[in-house]
Amino acid sequence: MGTVTKKTAERRKAPLQTPSVYNSNAIRDLSGALNALLADSFALYLKTKNFHWHVSGPHFRDYHLLFDEHADQIFAMTDPIAERVRKIGGTTLRSIGQVSRQQRIEDNDAEFVTPEDMLAELREDNKDMVERLREVHDLCDEHGDVATASLIENWIDETERRVWFLFESTRSAHAP
């Protein structure tokens, strides 16, 4: 085994021990909650892009652009979530397999979904995401993680905005 290979092998055995101000229970709890949130974010991102790619009908352009804007917002959350996990001393998701095992957002593999069903499904998924964000925020408060809580507050606002837009897009022109 060459010198470079030995060094590489040694590095691969070295644990990822990021210095942390949090105790091991806080690191475990926060990392677990954030990784589940990260898995949900990837699942919601892909579902939103799926609907963006497959939307059809008279409001195609509006929905196509709306879904793309929403997907960009959701994807923008992923790196800060993963980096918070590392900053607090944990490790984060490493594969699509881990995402699929931890996601709580249900996939939609249907051949065809009506635009109305796309809007309704994404609205409910985003409502669920708001609740999960609030739960993680509460956990951050328990452990004194103000940096993560601060990020989550902005994501709650963005997610509530998505729920609002998705709701309004499904209202009938004749609704009171």
N, C-alpha and C positions, 0 to 999 in steps of 0.2 A: 504494500500500500504506500503510495507516494505521500510526501509531506502535505500537499494541498488536500488530498483525499482524507488524511488523518484529521487535519484541522476542520474540514467540513463535517466529518463524522462527529467530532467533539462538539461543534456548534449545534448540531442537530439534537444532541443529547442535553444540551444546556436548557434549563427551564426558562420560560419567559417570565421573569420576576421583575415586573415594573415596580419601582418604589412607590408606595402608596401611603396615604394618610389614613386609609380606612382599615378596619380590622377584617379578619378573614371572613366573618359572617356577613359583613356589609359588602365585601367584594363579591362573595358568592351570590347574595341576594340581588344586588344591583346588576351584576353581570348577567345573571340568569334572566332577569326581567328585561334588560336591554337587548339581549340576544333574541328573546321571543319577539320583542318589538321590531327588531331588525328583520327577522324572518317574515313577520307580517308586512313590513314595509316592502320587501322584495316581492312578496306574493301579490300585494295590492298594486304595486307598480306594474307587474307583468299583466295582471288582469286588466288594468286600465289601458295599457298599450294594446292588448288583445282587442279590446272594444274599440279603441282608436283605429286599429287596422281593419276591423270588420264591420264598422257601423255603415248603415245604408239608409236610404229613404230621403224624404223631402228636406230634412234638417241636417243632411250629411255634413256639410261644411261646418256648421256651428258646433255640432257634437264632436266631429273629428278634431277641431281646434280645442274645444273644451277638454276633451280627454287627454290630448297631448299636453296642454298646460298643467292639468292635474298630475299626469304621470311625471312631468319634470319636477313638480313640487315634492312628490313622494320620493323620487329617486334622490333628490337633494338632501333628504333626511338621512340616507343610509350611511354615508361616510362619517358624519358627525356622531351618529349612534355608535358605530364601530370604534371610532377613535375614543369616545368616552369610556367604552368598556376597557380599552387598553390603558387609558390614562388613570383609571381607578385601580388598575392592577389585575384585571381579568384578561381572558382570551375570548376571541369572538368567533363567529361562524367561519367555516373554512370551505364549505362546499354547498352545492345545490341540494345534495342529500340532507345536510343539516337543516337547510331552509325548509325543505319539505317535511321533515320530522317535527319541526318546531312551529311552523306557521299555523295560525288559527283562522286565517282568511281562507275560505273555500275556493278552490279553483273552479273555473267554468270552461270546460272543454267542449261545449256544445258546438255543433256544426253551424247553427244559426241562432242568434239571439236578437229579438226585436230591439230597436233603439229604446223604447219605453222600459223594457226589462233591463237593459244595460244601465240606464239611468237609475232605476230603482235599486238594482243590486249594488251598484257602486255607492249609492246614497247610504244603504244599510251597512255596507262594509266600512265606510268612512265614519258612520255613527259609532260602530263598534270600536273603531280605531281611537276615537275621542275617549271612549270609556277606558280603553287600555292605557292610553297616554296619561289619563288622570290617575289611574292606579299606580303607574310607575312614578308619577310626580309625588304621590303620597309616600311611596317607598323612599324616594329621595329625601323627602322631608324627615322621615324616621331616622335616616342615616346621616343627615346633615350635608347632603350632596347638593349644594346650592347651584353649582355650575350646570349639572345635568337638568335640574329642575328649571333653570332659566331657559335652557334650550327647548325643553318640553313645552313650556308656556307658549312659545312662538308656534310650535308645531300644532298645539291644540287650536290656536287661533286659525292657522291655515286649514286645518282639517275641518273645523266648524264652518269655515267659508266654503269649502268644497261641498259639505252637506247642504248648505243653503243653496248654492248654485244648482246642485243636482235636483234638489226639491223643486226649486222654481222652474227648472226646465221640464218638469213633469206635470206642472199645473195646466189645467185646461184654460183656454182663452175665455171660457164661459164661467170659470170658477168665481165665486163671490169674493 
